[in-house]
Every structure is written in structure tokens, then in C-alpha cells.
């Protein structure tokens, strides 16, 4: 029976000024060495988020075989990428931090410190007693390295892929209508208010906030779910005032975290669900969207603060382009994930930079 399913976080989009320079950094420090696709094109359907104009862009989707989502590294090529006019701070509205999973957070911390990366604050525990730390890349994007022991395939890296995000919102109860009721993050790990020691190294880390960490109680299945693994979303709301919009006077694709993307099955059912719940599609590719080497159906909604949330129903992912060998997921049983050996062939797309 056809059903709507969220199988995992496929990727977080990160806008940069130079894709190749950024990818080298993510490749070295986060083990993002699997090139799912690399493509130059015109973003024709994103008018809702690009001030009504089509935009030329260059993008790479990079993943880590250890597990977790990827990074869609995205660069405007038809205009100059515009950085925010202010330094985003904790509680500002938008995707403030991308979470990266690690099988050994202390090893990751020691390695990144030895490489003299920009560690923000100290090695700390979050309210759920999980060790983590924050690191800022050379492009002003902040990542939280979080402990998680789920592994799809062992690699040499101390980190895996994308584990989730810290998202600044203006009203957590309203935001739960999207992140809990639509995206199925149905379990609250903690819900606390205060000034938090583990946030102290962040810009605005001395602010009083309410923070709610969400996870999904069910083990997700279908398609590529085994490589995505478990994920989490953390919502942060300023207590005494409303945060600033991180993308104020800028557009989707400009530097920063531009969206969070969920791998989805049953897009037609999802379209009806989000419409009924008051968050209709703002972008809808309909049927199949060809992204050069990959193809699928993608759509967006905006959360209550206008933050873009993407859904992708993957139809085709190429493995050996010259032989025409690819994954075709269009008519698969939504409850059945691809076999591990088949997902594992993504390692053939590993690149050295």
C-alpha cells in the first residue's frame, strides 16, 4: 500500500562562495568523499525563494559512507553570493548549526584541535549527557560534532555525515507542527530553558533560550534509510525577544545553511498532508526532475518562520555512468530498504581531492 514516509535526512544545503574550495575542506575534515552528483544548471523552480528570478548555480552532493546525510554544496554562478550583513547568533531564525555525527567525538575533537581549526568553546555534554563540540569552517558555517554509534560502513574518518540541525525559531509550539507532526520527530529528548554552558562558545551563546531536542522513535526504513541512520532536530527559541532572520534581504543559495532535505516516499500523499496541515508546497517539480546524473521528484515547504524544508523522492541514482547502471527506486515497496551491498556500491563514487 502506498504511504508517505520520511526515510532520513538526505542532505543539508550549504551555500558557499566557492564550491571546490569548500568541498576540499568538508572532504578532509568530515570525510565527505562520495560524489553523488556534480552539476551546473539553472534553478528554474525555486522562484518562491529567489525573489522570482531563475538562478544559475553549481552544486555538488557529497556524502560519507560511515552513515548520515550529505552536504549539498551550492554556489550562485549568475550573481555574487551575498553573505549576511550581521553575524548570526544563537536564537536567530534559520538553520544555525548543522549536526555531524561521530563514532568517537573525543578523537574528532583532538584531531580538529591539532589541525588548529576554529573550535568554538570546549568539549562539553548537552542536557542529554551526550558529548559534543562546535567547529566553524573557514566560510563562517558552524557545525556541531555529536556522538552517535550507528555505523553503516567503517571508514578512517572520525566523523560521519549529517545528523541533523539546530534551528532557530520564533515559537517552538508552532514549529512542532512541521518538525514533529509532518517530519515525524515524535520523541522529545529534552525540553529545557536557560543559559547553557555547552552553548557558551557560540555567537550569542550567553542568551537565555528554550531548547527542545527531537528524535524519531521508529527505525526508519525504505530506499537509502540504512545509510542515513537515526537523526535529530534541535529547536532553539529566544526567551525575551524574537531572533533576526538569518536570510533577511538575501535569497536561497546565498552563503549559509540554505535548507534541510528529507528523503521521502509517497510525494503525492505528502502534498495532500502538508496542504491540510497549513504548509502547502511552495515548490513542486511534479513527476520527475532530472538533475543531470540523478533524477527524482522534489518539493519544498516553508516552516512557520519561512525556513525552507525540502523533500526529495529519489527515482534514479547513477552508479556506473558509462555502463548505464543506476538505482531505480520508483516502483519499490516503500517498506523495503535497498540491500546493504547495493547501497555500499556508492563507495565506487569516492573521489580524492
N, C-alpha and C positions, 0 to 999 in steps of 0.2 A: 504493500500500500504506500502510495506516495505521501511523504511527510516533509515538513520543514525541519531541518537540522542544522545546528551550528557545530561543525566538526573541529574547530580550533581557530586560533589566530594565524592567519596566513602570513601576514606581514604588517609592519608599521611603515608608513611612508615618511621619509625624511628628506626634506628639501635642502639642497646644498648649492654652493656656487660653482663647484667643480666635481662632477660625479667620479671621475677617475682618481682624483686625489683622495676623496672621501672613502671610496671603496678600498683603496690600499690600506687605509687606517683600520677600517672595520674588518678587513681580511686578516691583518696582523694581530689585532688585539681582541677581536671577538670570534675569530675562526670562521668568518663568513666567506667561505671559499667555493661554494657551489653556485654557479651562474645558471639560474633557472631560465632567465631571458635577459637579453640586452637589446634595446630597441630605441630608434629615433622615430618620432611620429608627431602628429598634431592632436592635441587633446580637444576633440571636437564636441564632446558631450558634457563637459564639465562647466557649462556656462553659468550654472547656479552659483559656482564658487570662484569664477574667474571674471567677474564683472561683465558677463555677457559676451566675452570675446573668446574665440578659439586661440589656443596657445601651443607654440612649438615646444617640444621637450625631448630630453634624452633621459632614459631610465634603465636601471639595472635592478633585477630582483636577485638578491644574494641570500643564501641560506647556510646553515651549519648542520651537518649530518648528526650531530650529537642529540638533537631534538630542539623543538621550539620553532617559532615563526621566523620569517625572514625580514630583511630590510629592503624596502623598495627605495633605492637611492635615486632621487629625482632632481632634475635641473632644468630650469627655464632656459631655452636657447633662442627664443624670439624676443626676449626682453631681459633687462638686467635684473637678476634676483635681488629682492629687497629684504634686508634684514630688519628686525623690529627696531622701532625708534626708541625703545626702552629695554632694559634688562628684565626679562620675565622673572617673576618671583613666585614663591610658593603661594598657592591660592588664586593666582591669575587664571583666567578662563582658557582652557585648551589642554592639549596633551603636553604636560610639563616635563615628564620624565618617561623614558622607555625602560622597561624592566628586561634585563638579560639574565637568563638562568645560569647557574654554575654548580657543578658537582662538588667543587671544593672552593668555597668563597675565600678562605684564607690564602690559599695558593694564588688565586687570581689577584687578591689584594697585594700580596707580596711581589708578584710579577709586575703588576702595573706601577707599583711604587718604585720598583727598581728601574723601570723604564722612564721614571720621572714624569709620569702622566699627571694630569691635573685632578688629584683626588680631593673631593670636597668633604671635609670633615674627617671623622675617624671610622674605624671598623666598629660597627655598632649592632645591637639587636633591635628589631622592630617590636611593637607590642605583642606579637605572637611568638616572640623569643627566637625568631629566625635571624641569623647573622647576615649582614649586607653592608654595602658601602656604595658611595656615589662617585662617578668619574665623569668629567666633562671632556668631550672630544675637542679637537682644535677648531671646530666650527660652531662652538657655543651650544651644543646639544648635550643634555645631561642624561646619563644612564645610571640605573640602579642595578648593581650586580647582586642577585638574590640566590640564596641556597635552594636547590631543588635536586633531588636524586634520581629523577626519571631520565633514563638514557635510551635513545633509540639505537645509536651505534657509537661505540667508543671512538674518540679522536684524541689527538695530542693536546688540544686546546683545554684550558681550564674553564672555559665558558661554552655555553651552548647558544641557542638562538633566543628570539624574543619570547618573553614570559608574560608580558602584559604591559600595563602603563599606569602611571599616576596622572590623574586627570583633574584639573581644577574646574569646579562647577560652582554655580551660584546658589543652588538649592538641591541638596542631596536627595531629598524625598522625591522631587520631580525627576531627577536624573535616574533614579532607580526604575522608573517606568521604561527606560531604554535598557540599561545595563543588567537589570535583574529580570524584568518581565519579557523582554524581546531577546536579549542575548543569553539568557538562562544562567546568569551568575546568581544562583538561588541561595547560596550559603554565605552568611556574614561571619567572617573570621574574627573581626573585632570592629567595634564602633566606639571611638574614644575622642574626647575633646581636651585640648590643652596646648601647651608649648612643648614640643617633643625634642628630646636630646638627639635622637637619631636623624632629625631634620636640621640640626643646628648648622651644618656646613653648607646648606643650600642657600641661594639668594632668597631672602625673606624667611629664612628658617627660624627666626625668632618670633614669627607671627603666631597668634593663637588660632588654631584651626580645629575643625572636626574632620576626622579621617575615618573612612569606612573601607575595609578590605573585603573584597568579594571573591569567591571562587565558585566553581560549579561542582555540585555534589556527585553528578553522574560522570562515569568514564566515557568520554566522547568517542564516537565510532563513525565509520564511513569514510571512503576516499583516503585522504592522506592523514587522517586523525592520528595514527600511531607515531608519525614523526613530529606532529605538533605537540602532543602530550598535554598535560594539565596547564592551565593558565590562570591568571588572576587580574583583577582590575581594582585599583585603589582610587577612591573618590575623595577629594580634599576640598573643603569649603571654608573660606574665611569666616570667622565668627562675628566680627564687629563691622565689617563693610564688604562690599562686593569687589571682587578682583577685576583687573583690567583684562580686556580681550587681547590675547597674545597676537592674534592676526588682525587687529584693528588697522584699517587703512592699507592692508596688504591682501594678497589673494592666495588661494590654494596653490601649492607648489613653491612658494617663496620659502626661504630658509626656516627650518624648524620642523617639528613633527606635524605633518600635514593631514594624516588620517590614521585610523586603526582599521584593519581589514580582516574580516572574518570569512573563512572558508565555509560555504553554505551549500546545502542540498535542498531543493524544493523552492526555487525562487518565486514561482507563481503563487505559491501558498504564502510565502513571506510577504509578497506585495500586498496581499489582502489583509494579512495580520497587522502590518505596520500602519496601513491606512485606517483600519478600525481603531487602533490604539492612538491615533492622532499624530503619527510620524510618517507621513507618506513619502514615497520615493521622491527625492529631489533630482536624481539622475537615474536613468534606466536604459541600459544598452539594448534591451529586448533580445530575445533569441540568442544569437551567438556573436560575440565581439572578438575579432581577430586582432591579437596583439603581436603580429609578426610570427614568432615561433610558437606562441601559445594561444589558446582560444578559450572563451567562456562567456558567461553572462554576468555582467557586473551592475551593481546599483548602489546608490547612496541614500542615507537618510541624514538628517541633522538632529543631534540631541537637543535638549531644551535650551542649551546655550549656543546652538549653531555649530557645534563641533562636528566635522564630517565623520561618519561611520560608514565604511564600505563593506559590501557583501560581494563575494565572487563565487559563482557556481562554475567550477572548472570543468571544461569539456575535453580539452586536449592539452597535454604537456609533452613536448618532444624529448626523446632520449638520445637517439642517434639520428640526427637530422638527415645525413646523407643517405641512410637506408630507409628513411620514411617511417622509423619506428617511434611510436609515441603512445602515451597513456590515453585511452579513450574512456572517459568516465560518464558519458552522457546517459547511458541506459542501465547503469549498475544498480543493484539493490542498495538502497540508502543505508541499511543497517550493516552492510559488509564493507569493511575496510579493505584496501588493496593489500595483497600479501606482502609480508616484510621484505622478502627477497626482491619483489618488484619495486617497492619504494626505494630499496637500497641501491638500485641502479642509478639513482640520482648522483651517486658518487662519481659516475663517469663524466659528470659535468663539472667536476672540480677543476679549478684553474689556479695557476701560480701568477702572482702579480709582482 
